[in-house]
Amino acid sequence: MDWKGLNRIAMGTTKIGLEPDRPAGYRILDAFVDLGGQILDTAAVYSNWVPGETSRSEAIIGEWFAQKPVREKLFLVTKGGHPPLGDSHQSRLDRESIRSDVEGSLKRLRTDRIDLYFLHRDDRSRPVAEIMGALEDYVGRGQIGAVGCSNWQPDRIAEARKIMGGKLAASQILGNVLSSLMNPVRDTTLAKLDAEALAQARAEGLMLMLFTSQAQGALTKLDHPPADYDNPACRAAIAELQGIAKRLGIDVNALGVAFLLQLSPEIVPVVGPRNIDQLKNSLMANTIKLDAAAMSAISRVTGLALIR
């Protein structure tokens, strides 16, 4: 399945089955499909930071696939190669770690293929050809449809593209309407949306998946924004975005996602709803068409004019 032409709002699953229980996870997955969602994003590491079960997200999705004939309706994205929790600079991009992650994901997801497989971090001390070589057999057998780079810089993505050709199909980075104004990220291994990343995606036709696409709900939290967005520039932008949304008669979170969708056809915002109501609200962005004046105003307010 090719991602182009699909519903471009992906559902992230870091919290799936945590609130309030496992069946609630199945229900929100059902709702995603019922509402026309097509791109499902998970990872081997989700949600290992919560005690009780490793790779919970993939396991729940695999159980859901076993219960419902939905696998063929979805573009399935998962990720491996994540550093050990607590030490983001420790690489896990050796061949054996990648093999373990890929085969573990296939087993937990109860599927014979992963449509898009991301490597969660880069290791600049390791040649790109060596890293990509660990995935080539899986691509050749059809167990991985395409490969992506999560939190890689454009120069390394370009190297991977030369090696993998069209099978290197995507980049995943942090991006939202406040990402140009947010506080410096504490995890320096993360990559953020900027003009170079967007230009590369446009030039190469790469899917550009943006995680944290709703800025941790900051657009509705002017009085108490999350720590990453708690600064005067973000507060000023939030106030103006709330005003724009009010004038247009739309939800401010949906406004933020709609802006990303219209910024470039390569962009795939990843939303992380905790419940079905939040999911419905996020998917409303598909129905919003911002005119040139609104796009210009949002670009100016958020500092994203330079990226456009």
HELIX and SHEET records of a PDB file:
HELIX    1   1 ARG A   22  ASP A   34  1                                  13    
HELIX    2   2 ARG A   56  GLN A   67  1                                  12    
HELIX    3   3 ARG A   71  LYS A   73  5                                   3    
HELIX    4   4 ARG A   95  LEU A  109  1                                  15    
HELIX    5   5 VAL A  128  GLY A  140  1                                  13    
HELIX    6   6 PRO A  154  MET A  164  1                                  11    
HELIX    7   7 GLY A  165  LYS A  167  5                                   3    
HELIX    8   8 ALA A  195  GLU A  204  1                                  10    
HELIX    9   9 ALA A  215  THR A  220  5                                   6    
HELIX   10  10 ALA A  227  TYR A  229  5                                   3    
HELIX   11  11 PRO A  232  LEU A  248  1                                  17    
HELIX   12  12 VAL A  252  LEU A  263  1                                  12    
HELIX   13  13 ILE A  276  LEU A  283  1                                   8    
HELIX   14  14 MET A  284  THR A  287  5                                   4    
HELIX   15  15 ALA A  292  THR A  302  1                                  11    
SHEET    1   A 9 ALA A  10  GLY A  12  0                                        
SHEET    2   A 9 ILE A  39  ASP A  41  1                                        
SHEET    3   A 9 PHE A  75  GLY A  80  1                                        
SHEET    4   A 9 ILE A 114  LEU A 119  1                                        
SHEET    5   A 9 ILE A 144  SER A 150  1                                        
SHEET    6   A 9 LEU A 168  LEU A 174  1                                        
SHEET    7   A 9 MET A 207  PHE A 211  1                                        
SHEET    8   A 9 ILE A 267  VAL A 271  1                                        
SHEET    9   A 9 ALA A  10  GLY A  12  1                                        
END                                                                             
